[in-house]
């Protein structure tokens, strides 16, 4: 199995398309994924480890207990409820509809490349 790095543009397309970013690491080496997700205003679910948990607490994101699938599952449901409330305020605007269309088109192009 071989993996290719995503271009910066493709990575942005993927991050724009998601509602929540989960950091699945049990050993946190850096917080780059966290800051990438926050730069796109995404909810982050990360392990309660090291300084990552401090960042999650400061920004009302969610943390889970490492090695606990129950904890992660609970946080995933919480994030869906939080995201749903956010979207209710914004969904009917023209800006939202245009953004969704652009993200969908960008994702389609990315899938065709892969």
Secondary structure, 3 states (H helix, E strand, C coil): CCCCCCCHHHHHHHHHHCCEEECCCCCCCCCHHHHHHHHCCCEEEEECCCCHHHHHHHCCCEEECCCCHHHHHHHHHHHHHHHHHHHHHHCCCHHHHHHHHHHHHHHHHHHHHC
